[in-house]
Amino acid sequence: MSPPVSLDLTPYGTPIFLPSSGGDFTFDFYIENITDSTVVVDVWAEVTLPNGSTFGPLMIRTLTLTAGSSLSRQLTQTVPANAPSGYYVYKAKAGEHPALVYAYDSFNFAKLSDDSVPGHAYDQWNLFGWEVETVESEAPATFALQPAYPNPFNPEAHLTFTLPEAQRVSLNVYDTAGRQVATLYDGWYNAGAHHAVFSASHLPSGIYLARLNAGEFSETQKLMLVK
């Protein structure tokens, strides 16, 4: 069965390199109904992180495209300072979110470990240009503390947690004796995905415990520091 739509991404200014302090990139998004009937389709964006895992959706929209019609947008994606350095794959997909994909396209970008290229400081992943206002990440369905990466680590581990609603949050790290060694988040945070970096350059090798508390939700994850 032929796909009902085609989808193309055209990034500007390739190759794309962003500084460690964060930045953004712009691309053209184009989708076309290639059938002779109306199509209702989800479109969403996500990224493959430097460790190979998928993060997203960064945005999701449901489109109704009449026979032979198309839609194009010039979009700008922000990348926050706390996103890990390394190589990424940016993807847009069309289908029935999340499992059924009719069409997709992708391009690469890299986030450097220094500020040798210009950029702008951002504190979250946002997409501009789909509508007049900012298109932000769709709120996750559940509270979760995602697996840290890398793990084992040296000297930094990256953690991501998701909030389906605004909530008071604490994310702390403890040693096996129960002593608190780091506070990564402590305050009121909006719904969405949030990143944290646990820097353990001053700590000895061993097992550490990252504990997320968000309202009545609590989850603990084991981290292994190997020097």
trRosetta pair geometry for C-beta under 8 A, 3 or more apart (Angstrom, degrees):
i j d omega theta_ij theta_ji phi_ij phi_ji
2 34 7.8 -92 141 99 120 119
3 6 7.2 115 97 -74 120 55
3 34 7.6 58 97 48 76 122
3 102 4.2 127 -151 180 106 87
3 103 5.1 121 158 -54 156 94
4 33 6.6 -19 155 -146 88 73
4 34 6.7 172 175 52 36 76
4 35 4.9 -33 -146 -21 83 129
4 39 4.6 158 145 -112 134 142
4 41 7.1 -167 83 -68 119 129
4 102 6.0 -48 37 -156 78 150
5 31 5.7 5 178 -175 125 96
5 32 6.3 156 -157 78 74 44
5 33 5.7 -42 -100 -99 83 46
5 34 6.3 146 -119 8 25 88
5 39 6.1 -174 -55 117 103 159
5 41 5.7 -41 -15 -38 148 173
5 65 6.9 97 -100 47 117 155
5 94 5.1 -76 85 124 137 150
5 102 5.5 76 43 113 92 137
5 103 5.4 -121 93 14 83 134
6 31 7.1 171 86 -150 49 51
6 32 5.1 -5 53 55 93 98
6 34 5.5 63 -13 -34 99 129
6 103 5.6 -178 -132 -137 30 162
7 29 8.0 -22 -165 -167 89 78
7 30 7.1 157 -155 88 45 58
7 31 4.9 -6 -105 -104 79 83
7 32 7.9 -167 -72 21 42 66
7 43 7.5 162 -116 -124 136 112
7 92 6.2 -141 162 107 131 108
7 93 7.6 127 81 -141 168 21
7 94 4.9 169 -55 -5 140 125
7 103 4.2 147 11 118 104 117
7 104 6.3 -10 74 -107 134 16
7 105 5.3 -150 114 -6 90 105
8 28 7.8 0 111 106 92 95
8 29 7.8 155 85 -157 56 36
8 30 4.6 -8 59 61 96 105
8 31 7.9 -176 23 -74 63 44
8 105 5.4 88 -129 -48 31 167
9 27 5.4 12 -174 160 92 135
9 28 7.1 156 -157 80 43 57
9 29 6.1 -9 -105 -103 73 62
9 30 7.8 -172 -74 25 32 75
9 90 7.6 -155 161 108 162 103
9 92 5.5 140 -60 19 124 123
9 105 4.4 178 10 106 94 121
9 106 6.9 54 43 -83 140 11
9 107 5.8 -132 109 -12 122 109
10 27 6.0 161 78 -166 43 82
10 28 4.3 -3 55 51 102 105
10 30 7.5 28 -2 0 105 113
11 14 5.4 91 96 -59 114 105
11 16 6.3 -78 165 -42 142 129
11 25 6.3 -2 -153 157 110 123
11 26 7.5 129 -155 90 63 45
11 27 4.2 -41 -98 -99 57 106
11 90 7.9 104 -76 62 128 135
11 107 4.7 -144 -16 100 130 166
11 109 7.7 -171 -143 -65 159 105
12 25 7.1 179 57 -177 82 81
12 26 4.7 -2 30 81 128 93
12 27 6.3 -153 -2 -87 76 47
12 28 7.8 94 -45 -18 91 82
13 16 6.4 86 100 -92 90 78
13 25 7.1 -140 64 -142 112 93
13 26 7.6 70 16 48 112 89
14 107 7.2 -98 -97 -178 130 131
15 108 7.4 -24 -144 92 94 101
15 109 7.7 152 177 -120 72 54
15 110 7.3 17 158 12 112 109
16 25 4.9 9 -144 -105 141 146
16 107 7.7 81 7 131 128 114
16 108 7.4 178 42 107 99 59
16 109 3.7 -40 88 -120 120 98
16 110 6.9 155 94 25 67 64
17 109 7.4 -173 -76 -169 27 77
17 110 5.2 -16 -112 71 69 98
17 111 7.9 146 -163 -99 54 22
17 112 5.9 42 -178 -38 100 110
17 117 5.1 119 107 -1 107 164
18 22 6.9 -29 166 -176 120 23
18 23 3.5 -158 -144 45 103 129
18 24 7.7 109 -113 -6 125 19
18 25 7.2 -97 -64 -41 113 102
18 79 5.5 61 139 63 173 138
18 109 6.6 43 -11 160 106 117
18 110 7.1 -175 25 95 74 48
18 111 4.8 -29 71 -110 103 70
18 112 6.7 -165 84 9 46 81
18 117 7.0 -127 -142 83 15 124
18 119 5.5 83 -162 -105 75 136
19 22 7.1 -20 78 39 81 27
19 23 5.8 110 29 -42 74 120
19 111 7.7 -6 93 -159 14 71
19 112 5.7 -37 -126 54 38 110
19 114 7.0 -63 -151 112 84 42
19 115 4.2 46 -164 -125 131 60
19 116 7.0 171 -110 38 95 45
19 117 5.2 -157 -61 67 88 74
19 118 6.9 -88 -25 152 129 8
19 119 4.0 -144 27 5 105 133
20 81 7.0 50 143 -154 59 77
20 85 6.0 -31 -106 -76 89 116
20 111 6.9 100 -100 164 46 91
20 112 5.8 -84 -46 93 76 72
20 113 5.6 36 -79 -169 123 23
20 114 5.6 10 -11 -81 122 6
20 115 5.8 -84 36 -58 90 70
21 81 5.1 -25 -165 -113 40 107
21 115 5.4 27 -6 -97 112 114
21 119 5.8 159 74 80 92 122
21 121 5.3 -58 160 -90 101 84
22 78 7.2 21 175 179 109 90
22 79 5.8 -171 -150 95 71 69
22 80 5.3 -37 -112 -167 125 26
22 81 4.0 -69 -37 -63 110 64
22 83 7.4 105 -104 25 80 103
22 119 5.8 169 92 143 45 128
22 120 6.4 -62 107 92 94 50
22 121 5.1 91 53 -133 125 38
22 122 4.5 -159 166 33 141 77
22 123 8.0 -47 -90 -57 167 33
23 78 7.6 -162 114 -148 28 62
23 79 5.8 1 61 52 62 103
23 111 7.7 179 32 -117 106 86
23 117 7.8 -7 -75 104 157 106
23 118 7.8 114 -112 118 121 52
23 119 3.2 -84 -82 -141 102 113
23 120 5.9 104 -121 34 50 65
23 122 7.6 -121 -2 5 9 111
24 76 5.3 33 166 174 127 100
24 77 6.2 171 -153 86 79 44
24 78 4.6 -38 -93 -99 102 59
24 79 6.6 174 -89 10 44 76
24 119 7.6 138 8 -156 60 83
24 120 6.2 -12 -1 45 103 115
24 122 7.1 92 -58 -31 96 142
25 76 7.1 -178 91 -148 29 66
25 77 5.9 -10 58 56 77 91
25 79 7.7 28 1 -13 92 114
25 109 6.0 -138 -16 -104 159 151
26 74 6.6 13 -177 175 107 91
26 75 6.9 168 -150 89 62 42
26 76 4.7 -28 -95 -96 80 81
26 77 7.9 172 -88 16 32 68
27 74 7.7 -177 94 -153 29 57
27 75 5.9 -20 64 64 74 88
27 77 7.4 1 16 -1 106 107
27 90 7.8 170 -10 110 157 144
27 107 7.1 176 -111 33 145 141
28 72 6.5 -7 -175 -169 97 104
28 73 7.4 162 -155 85 54 43
28 74 5.6 -32 -99 -101 69 68
28 75 7.7 137 -113 18 19 78
29 72 6.5 161 87 -154 59 53
29 73 4.7 -4 56 58 109 89
29 74 7.7 -176 18 -86 77 19
29 75 5.4 34 -13 -2 118 123
29 92 6.4 158 -128 -108 108 172
30 70 6.6 3 -172 178 85 118
30 71 7.5 172 -147 88 45 48
30 72 4.6 -4 -103 -105 78 92
31 41 7.8 -153 172 85 142 138
31 43 6.4 -99 -59 -90 159 143
31 63 7.1 113 92 67 147 167
31 65 7.2 -121 121 -72 105 150
31 70 6.5 173 92 -155 47 72
31 71 5.4 -3 58 55 92 90
31 72 7.8 178 23 -78 58 51
31 94 6.0 131 -130 -79 130 148
31 103 7.8 147 -132 81 92 133
32 65 7.6 153 -168 -174 27 151
32 68 7.9 -17 -177 -168 94 37
32 69 7.5 -164 -147 106 62 35
32 70 3.9 -22 -102 -101 80 103
32 71 8.0 -175 -78 21 46 56
33 38 7.6 -34 -153 -139 159 34
33 39 4.9 175 -124 24 113 122
33 65 3.8 175 -45 125 123 123
33 66 6.8 -174 47 84 159 28
33 67 6.2 -128 119 -134 129 23
33 68 6.1 -50 86 -10 96 11
33 69 5.3 31 29 52 118 66
33 70 7.0 -146 16 -74 68 53
34 68 7.7 58 -118 -103 28 49
35 39 6.2 110 39 -50 124 118
35 67 6.4 -90 101 -127 66 78
35 68 8.0 -120 74 -49 37 55
36 67 4.9 28 -164 -148 35 130
36 68 7.2 22 -108 -38 51 95
37 67 5.5 23 -55 -81 9 105
38 64 6.5 3 -178 -176 110 89
38 65 6.9 166 -155 87 62 46
38 66 5.1 -33 -101 -117 87 51
38 67 6.3 -68 -59 -39 50 71
39 64 7.5 169 87 -152 45 46
39 65 5.0 -11 61 61 93 96
40 62 6.7 11 -178 178 91 99
40 63 7.2 177 -149 90 49 47
40 64 5.2 -16 -101 -101 79 74
40 65 7.9 174 -83 21 31 68
41 62 7.4 173 89 -153 31 60
41 63 5.6 -18 64 61 79 92
41 65 6.9 -13 20 10 110 112
41 94 5.2 25 157 -178 131 97
41 95 6.6 -15 -159 -77 96 9
41 96 7.7 -95 -142 -64 60 57
41 102 6.7 -66 -136 22 129 142
42 60 6.3 -9 -171 -169 106 98
42 61 7.3 155 -155 83 58 38
42 62 5.4 -35 -96 -98 66 71
42 63 7.8 146 -107 16 17 75
42 94 7.0 166 85 -152 50 49
42 95 6.2 -29 60 77 91 45
42 96 5.9 98 17 -125 117 28
42 97 4.1 -102 127 -14 158 99
43 60 7.2 167 87 -150 46 51
43 61 5.4 -12 59 61 91 87
43 62 7.9 166 17 -94 69 23
43 63 6.0 25 -4 -5 112 119
43 92 6.6 7 -176 -179 97 99
43 93 7.0 172 -149 88 54 46
43 94 4.9 -17 -98 -99 81 79
44 56 7.0 135 155 153 108 122
44 57 4.1 -61 -174 -132 122 138
44 58 7.7 137 177 45 78 61
44 59 6.4 -171 -143 91 61 53
44 60 4.1 -8 -99 -102 104 81
44 61 7.5 167 -77 20 59 57
44 92 7.3 175 90 -150 34 60
44 93 5.7 -14 60 58 79 91
44 97 5.4 80 -17 -96 139 128
44 98 7.7 -47 47 -113 159 73
45 56 6.4 -129 109 -144 54 143
45 57 6.2 103 61 -165 48 84
45 58 4.5 -50 94 56 100 106
45 59 5.2 31 30 41 105 86
45 60 8.0 -147 20 -68 62 53
45 77 7.5 -137 149 -98 154 132
45 90 7.1 -5 -169 -176 105 87
45 91 6.8 160 -153 88 58 52
45 92 5.0 -27 -96 -98 80 74
45 93 7.8 165 -89 16 32 72
45 127 6.8 117 46 -80 148 149
46 54 5.6 19 157 -174 131 101
46 55 6.5 168 -167 83 85 44
46 56 2.9 -146 -117 42 84 155
46 57 5.4 -76 -69 -111 92 54
46 58 6.1 169 -93 -5 38 89
46 91 5.4 -17 65 64 77 101
46 93 7.4 -3 16 3 104 113
47 54 7.3 158 84 -153 41 57
47 55 5.2 -14 63 60 89 96
47 56 6.1 132 15 -42 62 115
47 58 6.8 57 -16 -39 93 128
47 88 5.2 -17 -172 -171 116 118
47 89 6.7 152 -161 77 62 50
47 90 5.5 -26 -104 -102 86 59
47 91 7.0 164 -97 17 32 81
48 52 6.6 -18 -178 -148 103 33
48 53 7.4 162 -154 84 62 26
48 54 5.8 -38 -100 -96 62 65
48 55 7.9 154 -105 17 15 77
48 88 6.3 155 74 -162 64 60
48 89 4.0 16 38 47 114 102
48 91 7.0 63 -19 -14 91 117
49 52 7.0 -37 72 32 74 19
49 53 5.1 -6 40 63 116 77
49 54 7.3 -168 0 -93 87 13
49 55 5.4 73 -48 -14 109 115
49 84 6.8 65 -172 46 108 115
49 86 7.6 60 168 78 65 127
49 88 6.6 -23 -121 -112 30 88
49 149 7.4 114 116 76 140 154
50 84 5.5 -108 28 101 127 117
50 85 7.2 32 -44 105 160 37
50 86 2.7 47 -109 99 144 147
50 87 5.8 107 -112 48 84 52
50 88 6.6 -57 -57 -69 68 67
50 111 8.0 -99 -48 44 123 102
51 84 7.6 40 -21 68 98 156
51 86 7.8 79 -37 85 57 168
51 149 4.3 -87 -21 174 173 145
51 150 6.4 175 -108 -79 129 72
53 147 7.8 -174 -91 66 159 107
53 149 6.7 -157 6 -44 132 157
55 58 7.7 55 119 -59 83 91
55 125 8.0 159 133 -35 120 163
55 160 7.1 -140 -120 -119 116 171
55 193 7.1 152 -169 152 101 167
56 137 7.5 -140 -141 -131 57 107
57 60 4.6 63 112 -50 157 102
57 97 7.1 -25 -47 -143 147 137
57 98 7.8 -148 -42 -107 111 103
57 137 6.9 159 100 -147 62 79
57 138 5.8 26 75 25 108 113
58 77 7.0 26 150 -136 153 115
58 125 5.3 -94 -132 146 105 129
58 127 6.0 107 139 -40 105 119
58 137 5.5 -69 -148 -95 39 88
59 127 4.8 -61 -38 29 136 148
59 130 6.7 174 174 -30 158 156
59 135 4.8 37 -122 140 134 120
59 136 7.5 147 -96 100 87 13
59 137 6.7 -101 -71 -101 50 41
59 138 7.0 111 -144 -27 33 87
60 97 5.9 19 -144 -72 131 169
60 138 4.9 -19 28 -30 110 140
61 130 6.8 -171 -47 -175 148 142
61 135 7.7 -45 -56 -145 114 140
63 71 6.5 -124 -148 12 145 155
65 69 4.9 -160 -170 75 82 103
65 70 7.3 35 -147 -91 125 24
65 71 6.8 -115 -98 -15 109 108
66 69 4.6 68 60 -9 77 132
73 129 5.7 134 169 134 105 100
73 130 5.7 19 -166 -111 162 52
74 129 5.5 -101 94 -171 59 144
75 127 5.9 -10 -172 -172 116 99
75 128 6.8 149 -161 78 62 50
75 129 4.3 -168 -111 71 49 128
75 130 6.3 26 -105 -57 110 73
76 127 7.3 154 79 -158 47 51
76 128 4.4 -13 60 59 99 104
76 129 5.6 111 11 -18 77 125
77 90 7.0 162 53 -138 168 142
77 125 7.3 -10 -173 -163 90 84
77 126 7.7 170 -151 87 48 44
77 127 5.4 -17 -102 -105 71 77
77 128 7.9 -162 -70 23 27 72
78 120 7.7 -71 -131 84 104 110
78 122 4.2 162 172 -119 125 171
78 124 7.4 60 98 90 122 50
78 125 6.3 175 83 -142 78 36
78 126 4.7 18 34 49 120 82
78 127 7.6 -142 15 -71 76 34
78 128 7.4 65 -26 -11 99 103
79 83 5.3 -73 178 29 91 154
79 109 7.8 -151 -48 111 153 139
79 111 6.3 -142 143 -87 145 124
79 122 6.7 120 72 56 30 131
79 125 6.8 11 -111 -104 42 79
80 83 5.3 123 64 -20 72 95
80 122 4.8 -107 -100 101 60 87
80 123 5.5 34 -133 -173 118 15
80 124 5.3 22 -66 -75 133 14
80 125 6.3 -84 -15 -49 100 59
80 195 6.6 167 82 34 134 131
81 121 5.8 -2 -51 -145 121 80
81 122 6.9 167 -22 61 74 54
81 123 7.1 -20 20 -97 97 49
82 123 7.9 34 6 -149 106 56
82 158 7.8 147 163 -136 86 101
82 195 4.2 169 114 99 117 119
82 196 6.8 -18 180 -98 144 19
82 197 5.8 -147 -151 -22 96 106
83 111 6.0 -178 104 -63 108 175
83 125 7.7 86 -68 -66 127 98
83 195 6.4 -166 -77 -40 50 175
84 111 7.2 130 105 78 40 133
84 149 7.7 -84 -29 96 160 102
84 158 5.0 -75 -60 -59 117 157
84 197 8.0 139 -85 -97 79 110
85 111 4.9 -132 -124 106 52 90
85 112 6.0 -21 -141 141 115 16
85 113 4.2 48 -146 -75 176 72
86 110 7.0 -107 135 -147 25 78
86 111 6.5 6 39 55 43 88
87 108 6.5 -13 -171 -166 98 111
87 109 7.8 167 -153 91 57 34
87 110 5.0 -31 -101 -102 64 89
88 108 6.8 147 82 -157 54 60
88 109 5.3 -15 63 66 105 77
88 110 6.9 174 17 -91 79 34
88 111 6.9 50 -16 -9 118 97
89 106 5.3 14 176 177 99 131
89 107 7.6 170 -154 88 63 22
89 108 5.8 -37 -101 -98 63 68
90 106 6.2 161 82 -155 49 74
90 107 5.7 -14 57 62 99 71
90 108 7.4 166 13 -104 81 15
90 109 6.1 30 -19 7 117 109
91 104 6.0 2 -172 -177 103 118
91 105 7.4 167 -148 87 61 36
91 106 4.3 -24 -97 -96 74 104
92 104 6.4 173 89 -150 50 69
92 105 5.8 -3 55 56 94 79
92 106 7.4 180 19 -80 61 56
93 97 7.8 122 96 -92 115 82
93 101 5.0 -64 -164 -128 119 109
93 103 7.4 163 -155 89 53 47
93 104 4.3 -17 -104 -100 72 105
94 101 7.2 93 67 -157 42 66
94 102 5.2 -54 103 59 87 102
94 103 4.9 2 51 57 110 88
94 104 7.0 -171 18 -75 68 56
95 99 8.0 -113 122 86 132 40
95 100 4.5 -159 165 111 120 70
95 101 4.2 -122 -25 -113 152 29
95 102 4.4 165 -90 -4 80 77
95 103 7.4 168 -54 25 87 53
96 99 7.0 -19 91 59 89 71
96 100 4.0 24 46 56 97 118
101 104 5.7 -11 -179 -38 127 115
112 115 7.6 165 89 -74 121 23
112 116 6.3 -93 143 36 163 96
112 117 6.5 124 6 19 144 106
115 119 7.2 -117 -140 27 84 110
122 125 8.0 92 131 -82 132 28
122 126 7.0 -136 -166 21 134 104
124 136 7.7 19 121 -144 130 104
124 137 7.7 -111 164 2 113 118
124 192 6.8 37 -158 127 139 149
124 194 7.6 -51 -107 -105 104 64
125 137 6.0 63 85 -48 105 119
125 193 7.3 4 30 68 119 112
126 134 5.3 -24 -174 -169 122 122
126 135 7.4 140 -174 75 71 52
126 136 5.6 -37 -121 -105 84 72
126 137 7.8 -96 -96 -20 48 78
127 130 6.2 41 124 -16 112 114
127 134 7.2 131 72 -170 47 71
127 135 4.5 -34 79 75 100 102
127 136 7.4 178 31 -88 76 25
128 134 5.7 -44 -95 -114 74 73
128 135 7.3 177 -89 25 23 80
129 135 7.9 -64 51 9 49 112
130 135 4.3 23 36 -31 129 145
131 135 6.3 113 22 -60 93 98
136 192 6.8 -67 158 -95 114 136
137 192 4.9 104 72 -140 118 103
137 193 6.0 -64 127 16 167 97
139 163 7.7 -62 -155 102 91 62
139 164 5.4 84 157 -153 107 52
139 165 7.1 44 -166 -70 141 47
139 191 4.1 -7 -123 150 111 132
139 192 6.3 -79 -110 -69 60 55
140 143 8.0 124 99 -78 123 23
140 144 7.0 -106 150 22 150 108
140 162 3.8 22 15 171 165 130
140 163 6.9 111 44 61 111 24
140 164 5.4 -98 85 -80 71 69
140 191 7.4 -159 29 -179 72 90
140 192 7.1 118 -8 -137 91 21
140 193 6.7 95 -39 -63 123 80
141 164 6.0 -3 166 -99 14 123
142 162 7.1 65 84 96 57 117
142 164 6.0 6 -84 -42 11 124
143 161 7.6 -1 -169 179 72 99
143 162 6.7 179 -141 89 30 72
143 163 6.3 16 -107 -114 76 51
143 164 6.5 -85 -49 3 61 94
143 167 7.8 -11 -98 22 117 168
143 212 8.0 -179 172 125 106 127
143 214 5.4 -172 -137 72 132 133
143 215 7.8 -132 -76 45 151 107
143 217 4.1 1 103 -168 164 173
143 219 7.6 175 133 -12 103 123
144 161 6.5 -176 93 -152 50 64
144 162 4.9 14 48 43 91 104
144 219 7.3 17 -151 3 38 166
145 159 6.9 -18 -167 -174 92 111
145 160 7.9 148 -161 88 47 47
145 161 4.8 -23 -104 -103 62 98
145 171 8.0 150 -114 -122 117 111
145 210 7.1 176 -178 114 141 111
145 212 4.4 176 -74 6 125 142
145 219 4.4 -166 13 93 121 129
145 221 5.6 -142 123 -28 129 125
146 159 7.1 155 65 -168 80 60
146 160 4.3 -4 41 73 128 95
146 161 6.7 -158 5 -85 79 39
146 162 7.2 73 -37 -15 102 97
147 151 6.9 -129 171 32 89 141
147 221 7.2 173 -122 -148 47 140
148 151 4.5 95 89 -54 97 133
148 153 7.2 -75 138 -33 118 137
148 157 4.6 15 175 173 127 117
148 158 6.5 153 -159 73 72 45
148 159 5.0 -33 -102 -87 90 80
148 198 7.6 -25 -139 24 136 125
148 210 6.7 119 -57 13 133 152
148 221 6.2 146 -17 131 106 140
148 223 5.7 -2 51 -101 163 101
149 153 7.9 128 160 -82 25 116
149 157 7.2 146 73 -158 20 73
149 158 5.5 -26 68 59 73 98
150 153 4.8 147 80 -94 81 82
150 157 6.9 -106 61 -115 49 73
151 157 6.0 57 -78 -132 88 121
151 223 5.9 -97 -128 -132 112 67
151 224 6.3 104 -173 34 74 84
152 224 4.1 -60 -104 93 86 107
152 225 7.1 153 -162 -99 88 9
152 226 4.5 28 169 -1 138 120
153 156 6.3 -96 168 87 126 30
153 157 4.1 -171 11 -74 170 89
153 198 8.0 98 88 79 154 103
153 200 7.5 105 100 32 108 124
153 223 6.8 -32 23 -172 117 101
153 224 7.2 133 17 79 68 59
153 225 6.3 -40 72 -106 77 58
153 226 7.4 135 59 27 27 80
154 200 7.8 -80 -120 74 49 107
154 225 6.4 107 -85 -163 75 68
154 226 5.5 -84 -46 74 121 63
154 227 5.5 153 -129 -91 128 56
155 199 6.2 39 125 -162 100 66
155 200 5.3 -148 -176 68 79 67
155 201 4.0 50 168 -77 159 73
155 225 7.5 32 -139 -147 57 107
155 227 7.5 32 -92 -95 86 99
156 197 5.6 -11 -166 -173 116 101
156 198 6.6 152 -155 79 59 53
156 199 5.2 -20 -100 -101 90 65
156 200 7.2 168 -88 18 37 75
156 201 7.9 -11 -54 -43 76 90
157 197 7.4 156 79 -157 42 53
157 198 4.7 -8 58 56 92 107
157 200 7.4 27 2 -5 97 116
157 210 8.0 -130 103 -49 136 140
157 223 5.5 -110 -10 -146 175 130
157 225 8.0 -101 -30 -83 119 80
158 195 6.6 -22 -169 -164 98 102
158 196 7.4 152 -158 81 52 47
158 197 5.7 -24 -103 -102 67 71
158 198 7.9 -159 -75 20 21 76
159 171 7.1 177 104 179 142 140
159 184 7.0 41 54 152 130 169
159 195 7.2 143 82 -160 50 52
159 196 4.7 -18 64 63 98 97
159 197 7.7 -179 21 -82 76 24
159 198 6.5 51 -10 -16 114 106
159 210 6.0 -163 -95 -179 155 163
159 221 7.6 159 -124 61 120 145
160 193 5.8 0 -174 -173 110 103
160 194 6.9 157 -153 79 61 42
160 195 5.4 -25 -98 -100 79 65
160 196 7.6 177 -79 20 33 73
161 169 7.5 157 96 -154 144 137
161 171 6.6 -160 -7 -87 146 135
161 185 7.9 -109 37 18 133 154
161 193 7.5 167 86 -150 33 58
161 194 5.7 -18 62 60 79 93
161 196 7.6 15 3 1 99 114
161 212 5.3 152 -107 -123 149 152
161 214 7.4 170 155 -39 136 138
162 192 7.2 -100 -143 139 70 25
162 193 5.1 -27 -98 -97 82 70
162 194 7.6 166 -89 17 33 73
163 166 7.1 69 138 -101 135 20
163 167 5.3 -151 -151 24 129 115
163 169 7.0 -87 -76 -70 136 131
163 189 6.3 145 1 100 160 104
163 190 7.4 155 80 116 132 34
163 191 5.1 -132 105 -125 92 49
163 192 6.4 1 54 40 89 40
163 194 7.1 26 -2 -4 107 114
163 214 6.1 -145 -106 -164 102 152
164 191 5.9 -18 153 -138 20 112
165 191 5.1 -24 -113 -80 17 114
166 188 6.7 30 174 176 100 92
166 189 6.8 -165 -146 97 67 39
166 190 5.1 -33 -98 -123 93 44
166 191 5.6 -72 -49 -32 56 75
167 188 7.3 -162 106 -145 23 64
167 189 6.6 -19 62 59 64 77
167 191 7.9 80 -5 -79 88 65
167 214 4.6 61 123 -175 141 96
167 215 5.0 -78 -152 -30 121 104
168 187 7.3 -109 -143 152 66 23
168 188 5.4 -38 -93 -93 63 70
168 214 7.1 164 82 -145 49 54
168 215 6.6 116 50 -64 81 60
169 185 5.2 -19 117 129 110 126
169 186 7.4 -136 98 -111 65 22
169 187 6.8 -10 56 66 80 47
169 188 7.4 126 13 -117 80 21
169 189 5.0 -23 15 18 132 118
169 194 7.7 106 118 53 171 159
169 212 7.2 -26 -161 -163 95 87
169 213 7.0 155 -154 85 47 58
169 214 4.8 -4 -104 -100 82 89
170 183 7.5 -55 -161 -147 90 94
170 185 6.4 180 -143 95 27 77
170 186 5.0 28 -115 -108 81 73
170 211 8.0 4 110 105 92 87
170 212 7.5 164 87 -151 52 42
170 213 4.8 5 54 54 93 103
170 214 8.0 -168 28 -68 54 54
171 183 7.6 114 81 -167 58 53
171 184 4.3 -54 100 70 106 106
171 185 4.0 50 24 35 105 100
171 186 7.7 -129 32 -55 60 60
171 196 5.8 -152 106 -32 149 169
171 210 6.8 5 -176 -176 89 96
171 211 7.3 177 -147 86 47 46
171 212 5.0 -6 -104 -103 85 75
171 213 7.8 -166 -72 26 45 63
172 180 5.4 -39 177 -139 128 109
172 182 6.7 164 -159 89 59 57
172 183 5.3 -25 -106 -106 85 62
172 184 6.9 -175 -90 15 29 81
172 186 7.8 47 -63 -70 93 103
172 210 7.5 173 91 -149 35 53
172 211 5.6 -14 63 58 81 93
173 180 7.3 108 76 -158 47 62
173 181 5.3 -57 102 64 95 90
173 182 4.1 16 42 51 113 101
173 183 8.0 -140 20 -65 75 25
173 184 6.8 72 -21 -25 99 109
173 198 5.6 97 -55 -131 153 131
173 208 5.4 18 -179 164 106 122
173 209 6.8 155 -156 80 57 44
173 210 5.1 -25 -99 -96 81 68
173 211 7.6 162 -93 15 31 73
173 223 7.2 -31 -139 30 116 142
174 178 5.8 -15 -180 -148 132 30
174 179 6.3 150 -156 74 79 35
174 180 5.5 -47 -96 -95 80 48
174 181 6.4 137 -124 6 24 87
174 208 6.7 160 78 -165 38 74
174 209 4.8 -20 61 62 92 99
174 211 6.6 17 1 -4 112 117
175 178 7.3 -44 73 20 67 20
175 179 5.1 3 37 54 105 91
175 181 5.6 81 -35 -34 90 127
175 203 7.9 -165 -83 -158 112 127
175 206 7.0 31 -146 104 98 133
175 207 7.8 106 -159 89 60 62
175 208 5.9 -49 -101 -111 50 77
175 209 7.7 128 -137 17 4 86
176 206 6.9 -106 -7 158 115 121
176 207 5.4 58 -59 80 116 103
176 208 7.7 -105 -40 -96 71 36
176 209 7.3 112 -87 -18 53 108
180 183 7.1 27 170 -58 122 82
181 200 7.9 40 132 -117 134 93
181 203 6.2 53 -179 -98 144 138
181 208 6.8 -80 44 -135 138 123
182 198 5.8 129 90 -138 162 89
182 199 7.8 153 -116 50 146 62
182 200 7.8 -90 -37 -83 141 78
183 186 5.4 -12 178 -28 121 125
184 196 4.0 61 170 -169 129 140
184 197 7.6 172 -136 55 114 35
184 198 6.2 -58 -79 -78 129 80
184 210 7.7 3 6 -143 142 106
185 189 6.9 -20 -172 -40 131 142
185 194 6.9 64 -91 134 151 141
185 196 6.0 -98 -34 -84 101 134
189 194 6.0 -8 174 -67 150 154
198 208 7.7 180 163 107 148 147
198 210 6.8 -108 -57 -90 151 121
198 223 6.9 -23 82 -153 156 172
200 203 4.3 -59 -168 41 89 119
200 208 7.1 -148 -101 -17 144 158
200 225 5.0 -97 114 -111 154 140
203 206 7.8 -100 148 40 104 100
203 208 7.5 37 140 -68 156 136
203 225 6.3 17 98 126 111 176
204 225 7.6 124 112 98 37 130
204 227 7.5 -106 -163 16 43 136
205 225 5.3 -153 -133 107 47 87
205 226 5.7 48 -138 -122 113 33
205 227 4.7 -129 -65 20 103 91
206 224 7.7 -118 132 -145 23 59
206 225 6.0 5 47 55 48 100
207 222 6.1 -28 -162 -163 105 100
207 223 7.2 137 -161 75 53 50
207 224 5.9 -26 -101 -101 65 69
207 225 7.8 -166 -79 20 17 78
208 222 7.6 136 76 -161 42 52
208 223 4.5 -27 70 68 92 104
208 224 7.7 179 24 -80 74 22
208 225 6.2 47 -5 -16 115 109
209 220 5.5 -5 -176 -171 107 110
209 221 7.2 150 -157 73 58 39
209 222 6.1 -31 -102 -102 69 54
209 223 7.1 -174 -82 18 19 85
210 220 6.9 156 81 -155 48 55
210 221 4.8 -16 60 60 100 93
210 223 5.7 69 -19 -25 104 121
211 218 6.9 -3 -175 -168 94 92
211 219 7.4 174 -149 89 54 40
211 220 4.7 -15 -101 -101 81 85
211 221 7.9 -177 -76 20 39 64
212 217 7.5 -18 117 120 98 97
212 218 6.8 170 89 -148 60 44
212 219 5.1 0 54 56 103 86
212 220 7.7 -167 21 -76 66 39
212 221 8.0 31 -5 -2 100 102
213 217 7.2 156 -155 89 41 60
213 218 5.0 -2 -104 -104 73 87
214 217 4.7 -12 66 65 87 108
214 218 7.8 175 26 -75 59 45
